[in-house]
Amino acid sequence: MINKAKNLLRKKSINVEDYNKFKALKKEMKTDYDKFEYSLLAEGFEIRLPEIAAKTGSYDFINE
């Protein structure tokens, strides 16, 4: 599962669908190590949120 999260983050261009897939993967993390590694990847994904917002015109896609 962690590899799926890494692959989403590595994409050249990401969108809201990728964001939602990434967030859904959080529930799939079972081990403490995977949860830790996911949290590091989440920081990287957070840095890319403006890229998605530029495509959608807002940050409304964030559903936390």
PDB file as gemmi writes it, atoms N, CA and C in Angstrom:
CRYST1    1.000    1.000    1.000  90.00  90.00  90.00 P 1                      
ATOM      1  N   MET A   1       0.805  -1.193   0.000  1.00  0.00           N  
ATOM      2  CA  MET A   1       0.000   0.000   0.000  1.00  0.00           C  
ATOM      3  C   MET A   1       0.857   1.270   0.000  1.00  0.00           C  
ATOM      4  N   ILE A   2       1.963   1.220   0.715  1.00  0.00           N  
ATOM      5  CA  ILE A   2       2.812   2.406   0.774  1.00  0.00           C  
ATOM      6  C   ILE A   2       3.354   2.737  -0.614  1.00  0.00           C  
ATOM      7  N   ASN A   3       3.566   1.709  -1.430  1.00  0.00           N  
ATOM      8  CA  ASN A   3       4.054   1.964  -2.794  1.00  0.00           C  
ATOM      9  C   ASN A   3       3.017   2.699  -3.631  1.00  0.00           C  
ATOM     10  N   LYS A   4       1.742   2.401  -3.410  1.00  0.00           N  
ATOM     11  CA  LYS A   4       0.686   3.129  -4.129  1.00  0.00           C  
ATOM     12  C   LYS A   4       0.716   4.603  -3.746  1.00  0.00           C  
ATOM     13  N   ALA A   5       0.911   4.880  -2.473  1.00  0.00           N  
ATOM     14  CA  ALA A   5       0.984   6.268  -2.005  1.00  0.00           C  
ATOM     15  C   ALA A   5       2.194   6.970  -2.618  1.00  0.00           C  
ATOM     16  N   LYS A   6       3.325   6.278  -2.659  1.00  0.00           N  
ATOM     17  CA  LYS A   6       4.535   6.852  -3.252  1.00  0.00           C  
ATOM     18  C   LYS A   6       4.317   7.159  -4.728  1.00  0.00           C  
ATOM     19  N   ASN A   7       3.682   6.233  -5.419  1.00  0.00           N  
ATOM     20  CA  ASN A   7       3.453   6.429  -6.856  1.00  0.00           C  
ATOM     21  C   ASN A   7       2.553   7.628  -7.125  1.00  0.00           C  
ATOM     22  N   LEU A   8       1.555   7.830  -6.293  1.00  0.00           N  
ATOM     23  CA  LEU A   8       0.693   9.006  -6.468  1.00  0.00           C  
ATOM     24  C   LEU A   8       1.489  10.287  -6.270  1.00  0.00           C  
ATOM     25  N   LEU A   9       2.327  10.304  -5.269  1.00  0.00           N  
ATOM     26  CA  LEU A   9       3.122  11.498  -4.984  1.00  0.00           C  
ATOM     27  C   LEU A   9       4.138  11.768  -6.090  1.00  0.00           C  
ATOM     28  N   ARG A  10       4.632  10.735  -6.716  1.00  0.00           N  
ATOM     29  CA  ARG A  10       5.655  10.879  -7.763  1.00  0.00           C  
ATOM     30  C   ARG A  10       5.100  11.328  -9.109  1.00  0.00           C  
ATOM     31  N   LYS A  11       3.784  11.291  -9.272  1.00  0.00           N  
ATOM     32  CA  LYS A  11       3.197  11.664 -10.558  1.00  0.00           C  
ATOM     33  C   LYS A  11       3.606  13.081 -10.931  1.00  0.00           C  
ATOM     34  N   LYS A  12       3.827  13.273 -12.206  1.00  0.00           N  
ATOM     35  CA  LYS A  12       4.227  14.590 -12.695  1.00  0.00           C  
ATOM     36  C   LYS A  12       3.126  15.616 -12.481  1.00  0.00           C  
ATOM     37  N   SER A  13       1.902  15.203 -12.693  1.00  0.00           N  
ATOM     38  CA  SER A  13       0.755  16.088 -12.530  1.00  0.00           C  
ATOM     39  C   SER A  13      -0.286  15.356 -11.681  1.00  0.00           C  
ATOM     40  N   ILE A  14      -0.745  16.008 -10.631  1.00  0.00           N  
ATOM     41  CA  ILE A  14      -1.746  15.378  -9.771  1.00  0.00           C  
ATOM     42  C   ILE A  14      -3.046  16.172  -9.813  1.00  0.00           C  
ATOM     43  N   ASN A  15      -4.138  15.495  -9.460  1.00  0.00           N  
ATOM     44  CA  ASN A  15      -5.450  16.128  -9.488  1.00  0.00           C  
ATOM     45  C   ASN A  15      -6.245  15.724  -8.247  1.00  0.00           C  
ATOM     46  N   VAL A  16      -7.492  16.130  -8.192  1.00  0.00           N  
ATOM     47  CA  VAL A  16      -8.332  15.854  -7.035  1.00  0.00           C  
ATOM     48  C   VAL A  16      -8.522  14.349  -6.853  1.00  0.00           C  
ATOM     49  N   GLU A  17      -8.654  13.632  -7.938  1.00  0.00           N  
ATOM     50  CA  GLU A  17      -8.815  12.181  -7.853  1.00  0.00           C  
ATOM     51  C   GLU A  17      -7.592  11.550  -7.184  1.00  0.00           C  
ATOM     52  N   ASP A  18      -6.409  12.006  -7.541  1.00  0.00           N  
ATOM     53  CA  ASP A  18      -5.188  11.504  -6.918  1.00  0.00           C  
ATOM     54  C   ASP A  18      -5.164  11.836  -5.428  1.00  0.00           C  
ATOM     55  N   TYR A  19      -5.596  13.034  -5.093  1.00  0.00           N  
ATOM     56  CA  TYR A  19      -5.663  13.452  -3.688  1.00  0.00           C  
ATOM     57  C   TYR A  19      -6.589  12.521  -2.903  1.00  0.00           C  
ATOM     58  N   ASN A  20      -7.748  12.249  -3.460  1.00  0.00           N  
ATOM     59  CA  ASN A  20      -8.707  11.381  -2.783  1.00  0.00           C  
ATOM     60  C   ASN A  20      -8.186   9.957  -2.639  1.00  0.00           C  
ATOM     61  N   LYS A  21      -7.522   9.463  -3.671  1.00  0.00           N  
ATOM     62  CA  LYS A  21      -6.919   8.127  -3.585  1.00  0.00           C  
ATOM     63  C   LYS A  21      -5.862   8.089  -2.493  1.00  0.00           C  
ATOM     64  N   PHE A  22      -5.039   9.128  -2.448  1.00  0.00           N  
ATOM     65  CA  PHE A  22      -3.977   9.195  -1.443  1.00  0.00           C  
ATOM     66  C   PHE A  22      -4.569   9.197  -0.041  1.00  0.00           C  
ATOM     67  N   LYS A  23      -5.587  10.013   0.176  1.00  0.00           N  
ATOM     68  CA  LYS A  23      -6.225  10.090   1.495  1.00  0.00           C  
ATOM     69  C   LYS A  23      -6.864   8.756   1.875  1.00  0.00           C  
ATOM     70  N   ALA A  24      -7.453   8.056   0.922  1.00  0.00           N  
ATOM     71  CA  ALA A  24      -8.083   6.764   1.191  1.00  0.00           C  
ATOM     72  C   ALA A  24      -7.052   5.713   1.594  1.00  0.00           C  
ATOM     73  N   LEU A  25      -5.855   5.827   1.062  1.00  0.00           N  
ATOM     74  CA  LEU A  25      -4.805   4.859   1.391  1.00  0.00           C  
ATOM     75  C   LEU A  25      -4.401   4.918   2.861  1.00  0.00           C  
ATOM     76  N   LYS A  26      -4.659   6.024   3.522  1.00  0.00           N  
ATOM     77  CA  LYS A  26      -4.306   6.160   4.934  1.00  0.00           C  
ATOM     78  C   LYS A  26      -4.942   5.048   5.763  1.00  0.00           C  
ATOM     79  N   LYS A  27      -6.171   4.687   5.431  1.00  0.00           N  
ATOM     80  CA  LYS A  27      -6.884   3.628   6.147  1.00  0.00           C  
ATOM     81  C   LYS A  27      -6.274   2.252   5.917  1.00  0.00           C  
ATOM     82  N   GLU A  28      -5.507   2.110   4.846  1.00  0.00           N  
ATOM     83  CA  GLU A  28      -4.905   0.830   4.484  1.00  0.00           C  
ATOM     84  C   GLU A  28      -3.586   0.564   5.217  1.00  0.00           C  
ATOM     85  N   MET A  29      -3.031   1.571   5.836  1.00  0.00           N  
ATOM     86  CA  MET A  29      -1.752   1.429   6.517  1.00  0.00           C  
ATOM     87  C   MET A  29      -1.952   0.657   7.829  1.00  0.00           C  
ATOM     88  N   LYS A  30      -1.318  -0.502   7.929  1.00  0.00           N  
ATOM     89  CA  LYS A  30      -1.527  -1.379   9.079  1.00  0.00           C  
ATOM     90  C   LYS A  30      -0.397  -1.317  10.101  1.00  0.00           C  
ATOM     91  N   THR A  31       0.833  -1.342   9.619  1.00  0.00           N  
ATOM     92  CA  THR A  31       1.963  -1.381  10.551  1.00  0.00           C  
ATOM     93  C   THR A  31       2.343   0.026  10.979  1.00  0.00           C  
ATOM     94  N   ASP A  32       3.012   0.111  12.110  1.00  0.00           N  
ATOM     95  CA  ASP A  32       3.479   1.420  12.579  1.00  0.00           C  
ATOM     96  C   ASP A  32       4.443   2.040  11.578  1.00  0.00           C  
ATOM     97  N   TYR A  33       5.276   1.203  10.972  1.00  0.00           N  
ATOM     98  CA  TYR A  33       6.235   1.722   9.994  1.00  0.00           C  
ATOM     99  C   TYR A  33       5.507   2.313   8.789  1.00  0.00           C  
ATOM    100  N   ASP A  34       4.492   1.608   8.277  1.00  0.00           N  
ATOM    101  CA  ASP A  34       3.737   2.135   7.136  1.00  0.00           C  
ATOM    102  C   ASP A  34       3.020   3.434   7.499  1.00  0.00           C  
ATOM    103  N   LYS A  35       2.476   3.497   8.701  1.00  0.00           N  
ATOM    104  CA  LYS A  35       1.811   4.719   9.151  1.00  0.00           C  
ATOM    105  C   LYS A  35       2.799   5.873   9.233  1.00  0.00           C  
ATOM    106  N   PHE A  36       3.995   5.590   9.726  1.00  0.00           N  
ATOM    107  CA  PHE A  36       5.030   6.618   9.804  1.00  0.00           C  
ATOM    108  C   PHE A  36       5.441   7.075   8.411  1.00  0.00           C  
ATOM    109  N   GLU A  37       5.694   6.125   7.540  1.00  0.00           N  
ATOM    110  CA  GLU A  37       6.118   6.461   6.185  1.00  0.00           C  
ATOM    111  C   GLU A  37       5.012   7.231   5.447  1.00  0.00           C  
ATOM    112  N   TYR A  38       3.765   6.835   5.668  1.00  0.00           N  
ATOM    113  CA  TYR A  38       2.645   7.549   5.059  1.00  0.00           C  
ATOM    114  C   TYR A  38       2.621   8.996   5.542  1.00  0.00           C  
ATOM    115  N   SER A  39       2.875   9.211   6.814  1.00  0.00           N  
ATOM    116  CA  SER A  39       2.847  10.578   7.347  1.00  0.00           C  
ATOM    117  C   SER A  39       3.912  11.444   6.679  1.00  0.00           C  
ATOM    118  N   LEU A  40       5.058  10.854   6.367  1.00  0.00           N  
ATOM    119  CA  LEU A  40       6.097  11.602   5.656  1.00  0.00           C  
ATOM    120  C   LEU A  40       5.646  11.935   4.229  1.00  0.00           C  
ATOM    121  N   LEU A  41       5.021  10.974   3.584  1.00  0.00           N  
ATOM    122  CA  LEU A  41       4.520  11.205   2.233  1.00  0.00           C  
ATOM    123  C   LEU A  41       3.400  12.241   2.243  1.00  0.00           C  
ATOM    124  N   ALA A  42       2.595  12.246   3.298  1.00  0.00           N  
ATOM    125  CA  ALA A  42       1.497  13.215   3.404  1.00  0.00           C  
ATOM    126  C   ALA A  42       2.042  14.636   3.437  1.00  0.00           C  
ATOM    127  N   GLU A  43       3.183  14.825   4.071  1.00  0.00           N  
ATOM    128  CA  GLU A  43       3.808  16.150   4.069  1.00  0.00           C  
ATOM    129  C   GLU A  43       4.182  16.549   2.652  1.00  0.00           C  
ATOM    130  N   GLY A  44       4.717  15.614   1.898  1.00  0.00           N  
ATOM    131  CA  GLY A  44       5.059  15.887   0.506  1.00  0.00           C  
ATOM    132  C   GLY A  44       3.830  16.190  -0.326  1.00  0.00           C  
ATOM    133  N   PHE A  45       2.757  15.473  -0.062  1.00  0.00           N  
ATOM    134  CA  PHE A  45       1.519  15.708  -0.800  1.00  0.00           C  
ATOM    135  C   PHE A  45       0.948  17.075  -0.453  1.00  0.00           C  
ATOM    136  N   GLU A  46       1.084  17.462   0.805  1.00  0.00           N  
ATOM    137  CA  GLU A  46       0.592  18.770   1.239  1.00  0.00           C  
ATOM    138  C   GLU A  46       1.280  19.901   0.480  1.00  0.00           C  
ATOM    139  N   ILE A  47       2.542  19.723   0.201  1.00  0.00           N  
ATOM    140  CA  ILE A  47       3.297  20.729  -0.554  1.00  0.00           C  
ATOM    141  C   ILE A  47       2.723  20.893  -1.962  1.00  0.00           C  
ATOM    142  N   ARG A  48       2.112  19.838  -2.474  1.00  0.00           N  
ATOM    143  CA  ARG A  48       1.579  19.874  -3.838  1.00  0.00           C  
ATOM    144  C   ARG A  48       0.116  20.310  -3.912  1.00  0.00           C  
ATOM    145  N   LEU A  49      -0.495  20.605  -2.773  1.00  0.00           N  
ATOM    146  CA  LEU A  49      -1.894  21.027  -2.790  1.00  0.00           C  
ATOM    147  C   LEU A  49      -2.142  22.259  -3.658  1.00  0.00           C  
ATOM    148  N   PRO A  50      -1.252  23.257  -3.666  1.00  0.00           N  
ATOM    149  CA  PRO A  50      -1.484  24.411  -4.551  1.00  0.00           C  
ATOM    150  C   PRO A  50      -1.585  24.028  -6.031  1.00  0.00           C  
ATOM    151  N   GLU A  51      -0.902  22.966  -6.411  1.00  0.00           N  
ATOM    152  CA  GLU A  51      -0.969  22.483  -7.791  1.00  0.00           C  
ATOM    153  C   GLU A  51      -2.405  22.040  -8.129  1.00  0.00           C  
ATOM    154  N   ILE A  52      -3.038  21.346  -7.201  1.00  0.00           N  
ATOM    155  CA  ILE A  52      -4.420  20.906  -7.411  1.00  0.00           C  
ATOM    156  C   ILE A  52      -5.361  22.101  -7.355  1.00  0.00           C  
ATOM    157  N   ALA A  53      -5.137  22.970  -6.394  1.00  0.00           N  
ATOM    158  CA  ALA A  53      -5.995  24.150  -6.244  1.00  0.00           C  
ATOM    159  C   ALA A  53      -5.948  25.022  -7.489  1.00  0.00           C  
ATOM    160  N   ALA A  54      -4.808  25.097  -8.122  1.00  0.00           N  
ATOM    161  CA  ALA A  54      -4.696  25.897  -9.354  1.00  0.00           C  
ATOM    162  C   ALA A  54      -5.580  25.320 -10.457  1.00  0.00           C  
ATOM    163  N   LYS A  55      -5.725  24.005 -10.462  1.00  0.00           N  
ATOM    164  CA  LYS A  55      -6.563  23.355 -11.478  1.00  0.00           C  
ATOM    165  C   LYS A  55      -8.053  23.492 -11.167  1.00  0.00           C  
ATOM    166  N   THR A  56      -8.388  23.456  -9.890  1.00  0.00           N  
ATOM    167  CA  THR A  56      -9.806  23.476  -9.511  1.00  0.00           C  
ATOM    168  C   THR A  56     -10.314  24.879  -9.207  1.00  0.00           C  
ATOM    169  N   GLY A  57      -9.401  25.795  -8.924  1.00  0.00           N  
ATOM    170  CA  GLY A  57      -9.794  27.162  -8.622  1.00  0.00           C  
ATOM    171  C   GLY A  57     -10.026  27.431  -7.147  1.00  0.00           C  
ATOM    172  N   SER A  58      -9.874  26.405  -6.314  1.00  0.00           N  
ATOM    173  CA  SER A  58     -10.052  26.592  -4.870  1.00  0.00           C  
ATOM    174  C   SER A  58      -9.467  25.390  -4.123  1.00  0.00           C  
ATOM    175  N   TYR A  59      -9.516  25.499  -2.813  1.00  0.00           N  
ATOM    176  CA  TYR A  59      -9.079  24.400  -1.954  1.00  0.00           C  
ATOM    177  C   TYR A  59     -10.277  23.625  -1.394  1.00  0.00           C  
ATOM    178  N   ASP A  60     -11.423  23.756  -2.010  1.00  0.00           N  
ATOM    179  CA  ASP A  60     -12.633  23.084  -1.537  1.00  0.00           C  
ATOM    180  C   ASP A  60     -12.527  21.565  -1.598  1.00  0.00           C  
ATOM    181  N   PHE A  61     -11.612  21.046  -2.365  1.00  0.00           N  
ATOM    182  CA  PHE A  61     -11.448  19.591  -2.483  1.00  0.00           C  
ATOM    183  C   PHE A  61     -10.909  18.966  -1.193  1.00  0.00           C  
ATOM    184  N   ILE A  62     -10.342  19.773  -0.310  1.00  0.00           N  
ATOM    185  CA  ILE A  62      -9.812  19.249   0.951  1.00  0.00           C  
ATOM    186  C   ILE A  62     -10.995  18.978   1.869  1.00  0.00           C  
ATOM    187  N   ASN A  63     -11.154  17.731   2.234  1.00  0.00           N  
ATOM    188  CA  ASN A  63     -12.333  17.334   2.990  1.00  0.00           C  
ATOM    189  C   ASN A  63     -12.017  16.900   4.425  1.00  0.00           C  
ATOM    190  N   GLU A  64     -11.129  17.600   5.044  1.00  0.00           N  
ATOM    191  CA  GLU A  64     -10.794  17.250   6.431  1.00  0.00           C  
ATOM    192  C   GLU A  64     -11.563  18.116   7.387  1.00  0.00           C  
TER     193      GLU A  64                                                      
END                                                                             
